[in-house]
Each structure stands twice: as structure tokens, then as C-alpha cells.
Amino acid sequence: MAAEHIQLGKAGEQEAVAFLIKQGLTIRETNWRMGKLEVDIIAQGPGMLMHIVEVKTRRSDQHFDPMRAITRAKRQHMVNSANAYIRYYHLKCEIQYDVIILIGTVQTGFKLEYYPNLFVPSLKTYR
């Protein structure tokens, strides 16, 4: 079962990459990791706009809303991961946080839902 779940996730990420390329984005990284931080896809748009993309793949949405998996903690993890990536490569860029949800299987095909710029992280101020 675990192997099927992993295969489904990989197939979903491949679909997401193909979709982003069709949208004119350049894929910089897939499954980028640094310690406990991880980003499913990092894509570059026009100029230096970096798309930090979370991919959620499910067989069915019958008993689960995949958007519920994008919790406050997941959003914070995406922000922390993006910050680490940008610091690591010394980039000066804008960041957009996107989510791609895929429902289906390799055999039946996937229904893809794209949520560009799903959230804007809150700014922290220091006194």
C-alpha cells in the first residue's frame, strides 16, 4: 500500500511539472530538501518570480478535501522552505505560493486544479 501511495504522489508531481511547463514556467527544482525543509516544485516565471508549489495528489475527493491539507502549519513550512532556498542560492526574487491538486490515478488520468498565489505570508515586524 505504501509503495502505491508513493507512486501516486510521484505521478501527480510529474503531471504538475508538465502543467507548469505548459504554462511557460521553468522548473528549477523538484523535491528540493534542506534538513527538514522541503519543496515539491520550485519553478521560475518571468523575470525572477519564483513559484513555490505544493502538490497534493489523491485518488478521490469523495471523503477528503485536499485543500484542507494546506493548513497554517503547511503554509508556514512552505514559507520557511522558500526562505531557505533563496538564502542558499543568494537569490533576489519575488515569491509566489501555489498549490496544485490532482485527483485520479495514472490509469484513469488526473483532474488538475491549480491555485496560483494561494496565500501571501504575513509580515513579521520587530521592535
Helices and strands as residue ranges (DSSP letters): H 2-22, E 26-34, E 37-44, E 49-58, G 66-69, H 72-88, E 94-105, E 109-119
